[in-house]
């Protein structure tokens, strides 16, 4: 299995993402960048406030993330090589969460801002240079992944991260939806577990699930079948920590487990 660890055990790293040879991640409540193959890490923020979910733009030039440096959780963006951070949202809503970029190089955010309930978050696309957020006509959701002029995979509703609500089986467990022919259909309905982190990786649909006892990385083919498990955390004596914060560049998957970063080069069988 083409998987190897990126981080030294003495570090506690979270929320990784990668583009080409560039890795971004969160450590010590700041955003950092480093080469995927190893080397010196450089700090991109020094705000003294929690940050989360950095995502590099499709062209590799920008990185966006959420921060509470101005009290409420808001979205910021800057150049991957460093520079002044630009604030993109002014919602003052604790549910605001960055989930990625659109193929048109807009920042993709979910938030329940303006909604009567915090469990009714919608997706918004925001120009990287700033501007009015555009709400996507996809209904309430907690995460999504899409390709240019291609189908979209949605996650609903997932009120809490899997690792914080282990083996939850209630009505707000994450559910996957897919629209290869224009109408959304549910995927992996037979999996009795909580699903998270939908990703389009190569020709497969990847996600996290804990139906086998621990959070691990799985994938389906484009028809919603041929389920594969790609990681074995918690199995056969392996460290019993959930796979968390998984992200992809479309080919590779990077994730955190117990504060260490791991890289999966492909989703081959």
SULLINDA-V955968 format. One record per pair of residues at least 6 apart in sequence whose C-alpha atoms are under 6 Angstrom apart, sorted by the first residue. I is the first residue (numbers start at 0). J is the second residue. Records with the same first field share a line. If there is no record, write none. Layout:
BEGIN
I = J + J
END
This chain:
BEGIN
1 = 263 + 264
2 = 262 + 263
3 = 261 + 262
4 = 260 + 261
5 = 260 + 261
6 = 259 + 260
11 = 258
12 = 25 + 26 + 258 + 259
13 = 24 + 25 + 255
14 = 24 + 25 + 52 + 244
15 = 23 + 24
16 = 22 + 23 + 54 + 246
18 = 248
20 = 34 + 35
21 = 34 + 35
22 = 32 + 33 + 34 + 35
23 = 31 + 32
24 = 30 + 31
28 = 48 + 49 + 50
29 = 44
30 = 43 + 44
31 = 41 + 42 + 43
32 = 40 + 41
33 = 40
43 = 81
48 = 67 + 68
49 = 66 + 67
50 = 65 + 66
51 = 65
52 = 64
53 = 63 + 64
54 = 62 + 63 + 99
55 = 61 + 62
56 = 62
60 = 78 + 79
61 = 77 + 78 + 79
62 = 76 + 77 + 79
63 = 75 + 76
64 = 74 + 75
65 = 73 + 74
66 = 72 + 73
71 = 91
72 = 93
73 = 88
74 = 87 + 88
75 = 85 + 86 + 87
76 = 84 + 85
77 = 84
87 = 129
92 = 112
94 = 110
95 = 109 + 110
96 = 108 + 109
97 = 108
98 = 107 + 108
99 = 107
100 = 106 + 107
102 = 147
105 = 124 + 125 + 126 + 127
106 = 124 + 125
107 = 123 + 124
108 = 122 + 123
109 = 120 + 121 + 122
110 = 120 + 121
111 = 117 + 119 + 120
119 = 139
120 = 139 + 140
121 = 139 + 140
122 = 134 + 135
123 = 132 + 133 + 134 + 135
124 = 132 + 133
125 = 132
140 = 154 + 155 + 156
141 = 154 + 155 + 156
142 = 153 + 154
143 = 152 + 153 + 154
144 = 151 + 152 + 198
145 = 151
150 = 178 + 179
151 = 177
152 = 176 + 177
153 = 175 + 176
154 = 174 + 175
155 = 173 + 174
156 = 171 + 173
157 = 171 + 172 + 173
168 = 192
172 = 193
173 = 193 + 194 + 195
175 = 185 + 186
176 = 183 + 184 + 185 + 186
177 = 183 + 184
186 = 223
191 = 210
192 = 209 + 210
193 = 208
194 = 207 + 208
195 = 206 + 207
196 = 206 + 207
197 = 205 + 206
198 = 204 + 205
200 = 249 + 250
201 = 249 + 250
203 = 219 + 220 + 221
204 = 218 + 219
205 = 217 + 218
206 = 216 + 217
207 = 215 + 216 + 217
208 = 214 + 215
213 = 233 + 241
214 = 241 + 242
215 = 230 + 242
216 = 229 + 230
217 = 227 + 228 + 229
218 = 226 + 227
219 = 225 + 226
232 = 238 + 239
233 = 239
240 = 257
241 = 256
242 = 255 + 256
243 = 255 + 256
244 = 254 + 255
245 = 253 + 254
246 = 252 + 253
251 = 263 + 264 + 265
252 = 262 + 263
253 = 261 + 262
254 = 260 + 261
END
